[in-house]
Amino acid sequence: MKTSGNLYREGLLTDEALDAAISAYLADPSKPVVLEIGKSRLDVAAAVLAHQWSADELAVEDATPARRRNSVKTAILLAPVG
């Protein structure tokens, strides 16, 4: 099974799309954020919840903005897409 990280390396997921999805999710995690990658779609909130480390990092109250961004980015890039 491919991950969105594989699609990122293949150039199907751009830095701009990835950054926009991360920013949108962090701005309001309760709003749906769907990342379209080629013919695939990824629910960012579901990716974060499925990746325990990322969910734990976001729960740290004094986490820096960079730490929060990196935890969401990690969840997205490791998420399976199909």
Summary of the structure (lengths in Angstrom):
residues: 82
radius of gyration: 11.8
end to end distance: 7.2
largest distance: 37.2
contacts: 230
relative contact order: 0.23
helix: 57%
strand: 15%
